[in-house]
Amino acid sequence: MSLVLLAVLLSGCGGWTPVSRLHPYRIEVQQGNLVTQDMLDRLKPGMSPSQVRFVLGTPLIVDPFHKERWDYAYRLEKGGKVVEQRRITVLFEADKFKGLEGDVKPVAKAAEAKP
């Protein structure tokens, strides 16, 4: 009787293997420059490249063939999956900040919008 009970109990464990439940630990990977909305709101047209670098930090990509363009890229992975990804391009004209392109745009402040 006990042998039959033991066989029934063990048959329920046939589909479970400890190896199938194990997963390798995946670390959080953050790459590039984290540029927040607050940082972008501080940019003003006509700023010098050194002032822009002070606000945003050193750009990830400075192309020697396009000196009036800086690229800031950011990517965050958690558990092997991309959680957040941004790309921002800062444009200059005659060594003065001209504008932005990419995923995040500066927002006009409420105080500036009022007449």
Summary of the structure (lengths in Angstrom):
residues: 115
radius of gyration: 26.6
end to end distance: 90.2
largest distance: 91.7
contacts: 246
relative contact order: 0.18
helix: 27%
strand: 31%
